[in-house]
């Protein structure tokens, strides 16, 4: 799309069909695959308008099964797309940016999913006019239940931010934040998914200890977490309020919560978020 900015504005206003938006992915790993499934499921972009590149066919076969086009050439992705997602491994990205730099035009929007690479670095390694945004998704984007935050560079305006949010809301919660929050998001949500899996495992094992079959206990633990999260989002209540609603005087829940407090659950989780955030900051400096 040569008049990329005009076309994107028309797309946002509903004057342009989804079929006129061309999206590229440089890198075709699991997170990129999760995002593309969200876009396709929501009907935001047809599969025939999506082009993904990777050095081998290992990941590209799944994209072809979705109806997307694939290539081994990163430059082809840039030439054939207006919105380009960078989804490589961090150590590979500088070389990829050097490769695609000559093909990046003023109509392109470049969105990085790459951990530890700042907007400042992206802008330094791309042409000075490039519209750059940085997004940090998490693993549940693969099932369209992700939590994502994004920040924009100097040349990315409201139109580009609105486009990105419109597209990625199909993959879960999507919020614009200052870039300094991205490392915190990594500690809270990127790594936080693993904390929740650990808690789910412990819940299920507690039930197994008391005599429930493991498979059943795991399903109930997962549904318990899903239901609790859904109530948090849909009621807008503070977690402490909802926790209090479950506690009846002298009942089972307050006895259980007393044990969790003795184990310093809250302080330990806060320490975990802090440790992961600090590590994300350190990785950005490496």
N, C-alpha and C positions, 0 to 999 in steps of 0.2 A: 504494500500500500504506500504509494509515494507521498500522498498528502496525509501522512499518518495522523497528525494532530487533529486535522479536520474530521477525519474518519472516526477517530476515537470519541471526539465530542459528539458526533452524530450517533454513535453506538450508545453512549450514555443517555442521550435524550430519547432513545427509542426510535430514532429515525433510520437506523441502520440495522440490518439483519445480523444475527449471530454469525451467519456464514461469511460475513465480511471482515471478521476479526481473525487475524492469523497469529497463532501462539507457538513459540518455540521453546524447547527445553534443551539446554546444553548440560548433559548428564541425565541419566534415566534410572536412578536408583529408587529405593523404596519410598522415600519422602516425596520425590517428584511424581512417582506413580500414584501415591495417595492423593496429591493435589489434582492430578489429571482425572482421576476417577470422580472426584467431587465436581469438577467442571462439566464432565460428560453427563453425570447423573442429573445435574441441575439443568442441563440443556443450554448452558452458557455459551459453549463453543462446539461445533460439530467436530467429530473425530478427524474428518478429512482435512480440517484446518489446523491440526496440531502436528508438529514435526519435532521429533526427539533425536538427539545424537548421543552416541556412546562409542567407545573404542572397539567394543566387541559386540556380538549378538546376544551375549548372556542375558542382559536385561531387556533388550529391544524386542524380543519375541512377545513378551507380555503386552507391550504397546501395540504391536501389530495385531494381536488378538482383539484389542479394543477398537481397532479400525484406524489407529493413528499411523501417520507416515514416519519412517525412520531413515536414518543415514549414519554414516561413520564420520561425516564432515561437519565440524562445528561451524565453519563459515557458511555452509549451506543453510543452516538453521537461521543465522542472522540475516542472510540475504532474503529468505522467504518468510520472515516473521516481522511483526511490528512490536509485539510484546515478547521479550526474551527472558526466560527464567534461567538463572545460573544455579546448577545443582550438582556441582562437582565436589570432590574431596578438597578440603582446604589447601593442602600442599600442591594440588594440581592447578588451582585457580589462577595464580599469577601468569603461568604459561599460557593458559587458555585465553586470558584477557589480552595478552600480547598478540596472540594469533588472530582474535576476532576484531581487535581495535580498528584496523583499516576499513572494516565493513560497517562499523556502527555510525549511523546517521542521526541527524537531528530529530527524525520522526520516531526513532526507537525508544522504547521504555525497557530498561534493563532492571530486573528484579533478582537480587541475590538471596538464595536460601543457605548460603555457605556460612557455617559457624566460625566465629573468630575473625572474620574479615570485615573491617569497619567500612562505613560509607566513605570516609576520607580516603582510605586505600583504594576503594573501587573507583572513586572520582579521579584519583591520581593516575590510575592505570588505564583509564578509558578517555576518549576525547573530551575536551573541556565542556562541551555542550550537552553531554549525555544526561538524560533523565534517569537518575539512579534511585532505586528504593531497596531497602533491605528488610527481609521478612524472616521471622523465626517461628516455624511451625513446630508441632510435636507429633508423636507417633499416631495418636488417634485420628489424625487427618486421613489416614488410610481407610477408616470406616466413617468418614465424614462427620466426626465428632471431635475435631481438633480444637486447640486453643492457640491462636496465632496473634502475634503482634508485628507491626511493621513501622518503619520510619522512612522518611523521604530525604533525599539529598537536595543540594542547592537548586537544581534545575527542575525538580519534580514539583508540580503545582497541585492545586486542588483536583484538577481533572484526572491526573494520573492516580492520585490517592483514592479518589472515588471509584475509578475503574478497578483498581486492585481490590478494594474492599468489596465491591459488587461481585467480582468474580470469586473471591476466596471465601465469602460468607457461605458459599455452598459446601465448604469443607469444615465448617464449624464456626466458633466464635472468632471474630477478627477485629482487632482494635488498633488504631494508630496511637503510637506512644513516642516520647523522646527516645533517641537511640540509647541513652544511658540505661533505660529500662530493659533493653534486650537481654543483657547478661542476667538480670534479675529474673526475667521470664524463663530463661534457661534453667535457673536454680529452682524456680517455682513449678513450672509446667513441663519443660522439656525433660528434665531429670525427674520431676515430680511424679510422672507416670509410673516410674519404677518404685517410688515410695508406696504408691497406692497398690501396686501389684504385691509388694511385700506384705502390706497390711491385709490384703485379700487372702493371701496365702496363710497368714497367721490366724485370721478369722476361721477359715475352713479347717485348719488343723486343730483349732480349739474344739470345733464341733466333732471332728473325727475322734479326738480324745474322749469326748463324752458319749461316743457310740454311733454317730451318724456316718453312713458311707461317704467316702471321699468325693466321688463325682457329684453327688447330690449337694454336699456341703459347699463345693466350689461354685456350683451354679447359684445357690442361694446367696453366698457371699458376694458374687458378682452383681446379682440383682439388687442386693441391699445397697451396695455402693452406687449403682446406677440410680436407684430410687432416691437416695439421699441427695445426690448431686442434682437431680431433676427438681427436687423440692427447693434446694438452695437457689437455683436459677429462676424458677417460676414464681416463688413467693417473694424473693428479694429480701427475705429476713436475714438477720445476722445469724451465723452458725450457733452462737451461744443461745439465742432465743429458741431455735429449733431443738437444740440439745436439751434445753430446759423443758420443752414440751413433752419430751419422751420420758423424763424422770418423774415418776410418781413417788410420793413420800414413802420411804421404807421399801420401795420396790426393787426389782432385779437390776434396773439400769444404774441406779445410783451406787449400788454395791460394786458393779462392774467398773464404773467410772472411777471409783476410789482406787481400785487396783491399777488402772491406767495412770492415774495421778502419782501413785507411789512409784511407778516405773518411769516417771518424768517424760511421758509421751510428748507433751506439747513442747517442752524445752528441747528434746532430742530432734523433733521434726524441724523446729526453728534453726537448730544448729546445722541440720542437713541442707536446708535451703541456703544458708549462709555459706557453707563449704562449697556447694556446687556453683553458686554465684561467683565466689572468689576464684574458683578454678576457671570458670568461663572468662573472667577478666584476665587471668594470667595467660590463657591460651591466645587471647587477642593481642597480647604483647610479644608473644614468641615470634 
